[in-house]
Amino acid sequence: MVQISVLASLVLIVLGAINKNAVQLVIGLGLGSLGGLELAIREHFAGYRSHTTLMAGMVYVIALGLTFFVAKLVLWQCMVIGVALAALAFWQLREKFKRASGGLTYKLK
């Protein structure tokens, strides 16, 4: 399923660039990012390779967007909440990877 979403994202990116359609381009980039994130989540929780920082960064981006657009907080408050949640997520994700990989905190190629 991930391969189909990545293929669709590539098609949308090319069409958006050719037609100069910003909506197609942004949707293609977002869809490709989600495909890459799904692969990172699978590798991380299987203990294959640590993607702790990437996933904690996604927690930050989601928290920032929700607190700014939904809760209507001031930007600096949103950033503080995002950093706190990302730090907590980083710690939890690192612990999960340690358990999945047999005690390692990171794996290099």
C-alpha positions in Angstrom: 0.0 0.0 0.0 2.9 2.3 0.7 4.3 1.8 -2.7 1.0 3.0 -4.3 0.9 6.1 -2.2 4.5 6.9 -3.1 3.7 6.3 -6.8 0.7 8.6 -6.5 2.8 11.2 -4.8 5.4 11.1 -7.6 2.6 11.5 -10.2 1.1 14.4 -8.3 4.5 16.1 -7.9 5.3 15.8 -11.6 1.8 17.0 -12.6 1.9 19.8 -10.2 5.3 21.0 -11.5 4.3 20.7 -15.1 0.9 22.4 -14.7 2.2 24.9 -12.1 -0.6 23.7 -9.7 0.5 24.4 -6.2 -2.3 22.2 -4.7 -1.2 19.1 -6.6 2.4 19.8 -5.7 1.7 20.2 -1.9 -0.6 17.1 -1.8 2.1 15.1 -3.6 4.8 16.2 -1.2 2.5 15.5 1.8 1.6 12.0 0.5 5.3 11.2 -0.1 6.1 12.3 3.4 3.5 10.1 4.9 4.8 7.1 2.9 8.3 7.8 4.3 7.0 8.3 7.8 5.2 4.9 7.6 8.4 3.2 6.6 10.3 4.9 9.5 7.6 3.8 12.0 7.8 0.2 10.8 11.6 0.1 11.0 11.7 1.8 14.4 9.2 -0.4 16.1 10.7 -3.6 14.6 14.1 -2.6 16.1 15.8 -2.4 12.7 16.8 1.2 12.7 16.1 4.1 15.1 14.0 6.9 13.8 13.4 8.6 17.1 14.3 12.1 16.1 12.1 12.0 13.0 9.1 10.7 14.8 9.5 13.2 17.8 9.8 15.9 15.2 6.4 14.9 13.7 4.9 15.0 17.2 6.2 18.6 17.5 4.8 19.6 14.1 1.4 18.0 14.9 1.3 19.6 18.4 2.3 23.0 17.0 -0.4 22.9 14.3 -3.2 21.7 16.7 -2.4 24.2 19.4 -2.1 27.1 17.0 -5.0 26.5 14.6 -7.4 24.6 16.9 -6.7 25.9 20.4 -5.9 29.4 19.0 -2.9 29.9 21.4 -0.1 32.4 20.9 2.8 31.0 18.8 5.3 31.0 21.6 2.9 29.0 23.8 2.4 26.5 21.0 6.1 26.1 20.6 6.6 25.5 24.3 3.9 22.8 24.3 5.3 21.3 21.1 8.8 21.1 22.6 7.5 19.5 25.8 5.5 16.9 23.9 8.4 16.2 21.5 10.8 15.7 24.4 8.4 13.3 26.0 7.8 11.4 22.7 11.6 11.3 22.1 12.2 9.6 25.5 9.3 7.1 25.0 10.3 6.3 21.5 14.0 5.8 22.5 12.9 3.4 25.3 10.7 1.5 22.8 13.5 1.1 20.4 15.8 -0.1 23.2 13.3 -2.9 24.0 12.8 -3.8 20.3 16.5 -3.9 19.4 17.7 -5.8 22.4 19.2 -2.9 24.4 20.7 -0.7 21.7 19.8 3.0 21.6 20.7 3.4 17.9 21.9 1.2 15.0 24.2 2.3 12.3 24.3 0.6 8.9 
